[in-house]
Amino acid sequence: MTFSSFESFLKSLNAHSVIGASIKKTDYIPLDLSIDNAELRVVNTSSSADLEQFIFNYIKTNKAKVAFGGYLEKRNIYQRSTYFNQHNSKEERNIHIGLDIWVEANTAIYAPLDGTIHSFKNNTNHGDYGPTLILKHRINDIEFYTLYGHLSESSIANKSVGVEVKQGDVISVLGASEVNGDYPPHLHFQIIKNIEDYKGDYPGVSNLLNLEFYKSNCPDPNLLLKLN
């Protein structure tokens, strides 16, 4: 399947909201966390508490309930962690290849589509996903995966690979900064065509050298979620 065909396929699907249908699309506000956002220059983005204050003040000021965005954003917020190779400018991973949904900790996360549990793991590097869940989907003979990062520890307890999930099932809840990789509470949602040999993990931030591959393997999640 070509990339454009896969994009069209994703657009054709009727997905359930990943944070519950009770929150309307008009309650979402786009959020720019890129290096081009001048407002972030006065925020200590190495502090999850300071970044959280900035994000949730932004949501409140805009009379929204949820902020979202980040696909293909080049960000400085990863420079606080050696996990992203900032010591090498060519290999530094700072381009976000998922979609972030910023909302309070303990918010329930729902399966957007029917699927099965592919894998799960607590990715504990500083700045990593923390507890992570991956679902496998097969629709009209097309197989792909969705990743849910920054969850609570309870979200991956008592899980079993291969268990079926139905569209609209609660599959997890969001974690606080203490367990989610040290970020303000949010869901990292990512679509993956070819999971390769990964289990419970998959890169969510790319460097420029590998960006074309990840753009083709991880298309814009908003094609499926249709948040705007």
N, C-alpha and C positions, 0 to 999 in steps of 0.2 A: 504494500500500500504506500502510495506517495505521501509526502508530508502534507500537501494541500488536501488530499483526500481524507487523511486522518483528521485534519482540522475541521473539514466539513462534517465528518462523522461526529466529532465532539459537539459541534454546534447543533446537530440534529437531535441530540439526546435531551430528555426532560429530566434533569437532575433535581434531587431533593436538596434543600439548603443544608449546608454542612453545620450551621449553628442554629437550626430550627426555623421552621416556616413562620413562626409568630413574629419574627423580626422582619419587617418589610424592607424592600430594596431602598425605599426612600429614607430609611434609618441609617444607611451606609454613607460614609463620606470618604472620598479618595485621600490617601496620605502619601506625601512625597518624603522619603527618607534618603534621597540621593545626595551625592556630593554637591549638587547644584542648589539645594535648599539652603538659602542664606540664614534662615531662622535657626538651623541646627548649629551654626557656628558659635552660638552663645550657650549651647547645651553641652554638658559633660557627658558625651555619649558612651564613655567607658563605664559610667555608673548606670546600672539598670534602674535604680530608683529615680535618677534625674531624667532619664529617657522616658520612663513610665509617666512621670509627671507631665512632661511635654506632650506625650501622645494623648493621655486622657484629658488634659486641659484642652487640647485641640478638638477632641471629640465633643466635649461639653460646650465649648465656645461655638461650635458649628451646629449645636442642637441635634446631634446625631447620637446613635447608640454604639456604632461600630465603625472602625476605620479599616480600610483595605488598600492593597496595592503592592507594588514592589517588583513585579515581573520585569526582569532585565535591568533593574536599577543598579547603577554603580554606587556603592555605599562605603562610607568611612567607618561605620560602626563596628566592622570586624577587626579593625586594627588593634583593638585591645587584647586580642588573643593570638598567640603564636600558631594556633591551629590553621590559620589562613595564609601562611607563608608570606607575610608582609615584608620579610627581610629580602625578598627577591621580587623586584618590580614586574618582571615578566611572568612570574609564576604566582603572584599574589592573587588569591581568590577574593574578589570583592564585587562580583556581578551576580545578583540574586536571580535564581532561575525557578523560583516558586512564587506563589501568591500568599501574602501574609494577611490574616484577619485579626485585628487587634481588638480584644474584648476581655472582659473580666475573667480572672482565674475561676476555675470550677464550672465554667460554661460547658454545657453538654455539646458533644460533637456527634453529628449524624452521618450515616452512610449515604452518599449522594446517589449511589446506584447499587444494584445487587452485586454481590461478589463473595469471595472467600478470604479468610485471613491468610496472607502470604507469609508474613513474618513480623517480628516485633523485637525491640531491643532498647535498652537504656544506653544512649550514647552520651557518655559523661565528660567528654572533653570540654574545657571552658569555651563557651560560645557555640557548642554543638547543639543538637536537637533535644538532648535529654530523652525522656521516654518517647518512643517512636513506634508507629503502627503502619504497616503497609497492607493494602487490600489488592487482590487480584480480581480483575473483571474480564468476562468473556461475553461479548454482546455481538450478535450477528456474525459469529466466527472471528471477531476481532478481539485480540487479547491485549490488555494494557493494565497498568497499575496506578494506584493513587497512594500517596504518602501523607501521613499526618504527624507532624513534629511538634515538640514542646508541650507534651501531654503531662498529666499527673502520673506518679508512680503506680497508683492503683489502676490506671488505664491499661497497663500491660500485665497486671497480675492475673493469674488464672486464665490466660488466653491460650488457645491451642491452634496450631497451624492447620489449615484446611477447613476450619469451621465456617459454615455458610452464614452470611449476613444478608439481610434484606434491605432494600432501599428504605430509608427513614428510620432504621434501627439506631439506637444510641450505641456508639462504638467506643467512646472515651469521654474524658473531660479535660479541660485545659489545666496545665500546671502553673504554679507560681514560680517566680524567678529562682527560688532556692533549689528547684529540681529541674527546671526547663532549659538549662544551659546558661542561666543568668541573663535572661531577657525579661522585659515587661511581658505580661501574659498575652499570648497570641497563638494562633494556629498557623503553622507553615503547611500549606497545601500544595502538592506538586503532582503533576501527571507524568508518568514515565512509560514510554513505549516498550523499551527493552531494558529489563531490570538487571541484565547481565548476571553476575554471580552474587550480587548484593543480597543481604538478608537483614532486615531491621534497620537498614541505613541506605542512603543513596546521596551523592553530592547535591546540595541545595544552593551552593554558591560556586561560581566558576571563575577561572581566570580568562583573560582575553584569548590566550592561545587555544583553549578548548571550547570556546563559546559557540562556535558554529555547530559542533557536535551536539552540545547540550540543548541548543535552540531546536534542533531537529528531533532530539529524543525526548525533550520535555517542553511541549508546546504550552502556550499561554493557558493557565488554568481557568481564566475567565471565559474562555470559549465554552467551557462546560458549565461554570457557575453563573455566568451572565449577570454579574452584579451591577453593571451599568450599560 
